[in-house]
Amino acid sequence: MPIPARAGVVTRSLLRDDAFRAIRDAIVNGTLTPGERLNDADLAQWLGVSRTPVREALARLEEAGLVRTKPGRYTMVSPLDLRALRGAQSVTTAMHELAVREALPNLSTAELDAMRAANARFAQALRANDVDAAIAADDDFHGVTVAASANAALRSVLDQFTPALRRLERLRFASLSGRGSVAQHERIIALCEAGDVEAAVAATRTNWQTLAPLLEAAVDEDEPGTGPSSRAGSPPPPPR
């Protein structure tokens, strides 16, 4: 058969996506800490890939707010930036509200059951203090309405801004502050089942706004002694 002109594109794309997910997850779970310098060669060796997919992944992570670069000087894990986190929370909250609004009129019984099952896994993970499982179950819960909305633009925005909030979600689900989300999820399900669009949207907003109290506290913990106005422009730490 004739060899396609774009041979190899799928393999490269998969490598780039795999590198993106691996580095993103390492940042979110704290393996790579805020302010830590990132080296292309070290990351490539760790992932077992060439530098090209690593560099492409780092560019995507910079767009998502998880990596900061200054050409010729450094690439680093972004410090927790209060303004950026507030922006990511506002956008993410709005997108999940829109997902519920667009999904609810046609939400099926099977999809409601999927939300209940995800919330049950979420509650179990919280009881077991399994933060990774709690985040995965929370993703599954909200992912039902995102998928049901069938809105590709909405999903694209969430893919860009949600990772920046993952570090905050780990703090929430590792503490008692996350326990209230189980009841909030139950209320969202009940309102969706009742077909009350506006109340379900409002309940979704309330659920995502539970991250707000963690925003400034998380930034203060990450960079003690700094004020909100100085954090975004603070110089990077010395190489580790």
N, C-alpha and C positions, 0 to 999 in steps of 0.2 A: 504494500500500500504506500501511497505517497506520504512522506513525512510532513506533518503540519508545520507551517512556517513559525508557529509560536510554541514549538516543542519545549517542554520543561517549565512552562509557566505555572502549572498546578503545583509542582513540587516546590518551587520557590515560594509560592504563595503560602503553602502549608507551613514551610519552615518559618516564614515571617510571622504567621499567625501563632504558631507554637511558641516562638521566641517571645512574642508580645505577651501571651498569656502567662508564660513562666515568670518573666520579669515582673509583670503586673502583680501576680499573686505573691511573689516574694516581697514586693513593696507593701502590699496590703496586709500580709500576715506578720510583718515586722522583721523578716529575715534581712531585708535591706532597709536600714533605718533612715528617717529624715535627716538630710544633710550628708549622707554617705556618698563618697565619690564613686562613680561607675567607670569601669575601664572596658572598652570594647573587647580587647583580647581576653581578659579574664572571663567576661560573660560568654564569649564564644566558646572558650574552653569548657566552661561549666555546662553549657547547653549542648556541646558537641556539634556545633554548626560553624559556618564561616562568619566573618565579621559583617557581611552584607545584610543578612536578615536581622542581626542584632541592631545595626544602625537604623534599619527601617522600623524595627520595633521601638527603639528609643525615640524616634521622631513621633510615632503615634502616641507614646506615653507622655511626651511633652505636650501634645495637643490636649491630652486628657488631664493635664495638670499634675501628673505624678513625677515628672522628671523636669529638671531645669538645666539648660545648657548655656554656655558662653563660649562661642567658637575660639579654639586655640587655647582655652584656659581650663575649662572643666565641664564635666557632665556629672550631675548629682541627683540623688533622690530629693524631690522638692520638700522643703520644710512645710509644716502645717501652716498654711497661709489663711488667716481669718477671712479676708475679703474673698479669696477664691473659693473657700469652703461655703461661705454664705451664698455666693453666686451659684455654685453647684447644687446646693440644697434647694434653692428657689426654683431653678430650672427643673431639677428632678421631681420635685413636688408637683409642679405644674404639669409635667408630662404624665405622671401617674394619675392625676385628676382627669386629664384628657382621655387617658386609656379607659378609665372607668366610665366616663361619659359616653365614649364611642362604643364600648363593648356591651354595656348593660342591656340595651334594648334587645339584643339577640343572644344574651348569655344563656347557655344551655344548662340543663340539670347536671350533665357530666362535668361541665366546667365548674359549677358550684361545688360538686363533690370533690373535684381536684383541689379547689381552694381549701375545703375542710380537711382533706388529707394532708395538705402541705402545712396547715396550721397545727395539726396534731403532731406532725414531725417536728415542727418548730417548738412547740411546748415541751416535747420530750427532750429535745436538744438543750433547751434552757435548764430543764431539771437536771440534766447530766453535766451541765457546765461545758458543753461541747460547742464552742463558739463557731468553729468552721461549719458544723452541721446546722447550727441556728441560722447562719448567713445563707447557706444553701437553701434551707427550707423557706426562709423569708423571700429569697429570690423566686422560688417556685410559686409561692403564694401570689406575689404581685405579678409574676410572669404570666399568670392565667389571663388577666385582663389585658395585659400588653399584647399577648398573642391574639386574643379575641378581637382586639380593636382593628387588627389587620392594617395597621398604620406604619408603613416602613420608615417614614420620616421620624415618627415618634420614637421608634426603636433605635434609630441611628443616634438621636440626641441622647437617649439614655445610655447607649454604649459609650458615648464620649464622656459624659459627666458622672455617671454612677461610680466608676472606680475611685474617684477622689473622695467619695463618702465612705468607702469600705473601711478605712482606718477608723473612722468615727463609729461605724456600726460594730466593730470589734469591741470598742470600749463600752458601748451601750449593752451589747449582749453578754458581756463578761461581768456585768453588774446587775443589781436589782432594777435599775432603770429600764431594762429591756423587758421585764416581766409583764408590764402593762400592755405590750403589743399583742399578746395572745387575745386578750379581751377586745382590743381594738379591731383585730382581724375578724373576730366573731361578729362584731357589730357590722363591719363592712359586708360580710357574707349575708347577714340577715337583711340588710338594706338592699343588697343586690337581688336577693331572692324575692323581696317585696316589690321590686321594680321602682324603688324611690331613687331616681337618678341624683337629684340635688343633695339629698341626705347622704347617699353613698359617696358622692364626690367630697362632701364636707368631712365625712369620717376618714376618707383617704388622706385628705389634707392634714387632719389632726394627727394621724399616724405618722406621716413623714415629718411633721414639725416637732416630733419628740426628739429629733436630733439637735434641735436648736440649743438647748442648754449645754450640750457637750462641746459646741463649737469653740467658744472662747476658752473654756477650761482646758480643752485638748491643746490649743495653741500655747497657752500659758505653761502647761506642763512640758511641752516640747522645747520651748525657748524661754526658760525662766528669766525674769528680770527685764523683759522687753515689753514694749507697749504695742497696741495694734497698729499704730501709724508707722512703726519702725520695722515691723516683721517682714513685710513684703520686700523691702529694699535692703535687708541685712546682707552683709557679705557672706560667702560660703565659708564653712569651717576649714581649717587646714587639712591636708590629705591625711587619711587614717593610716 
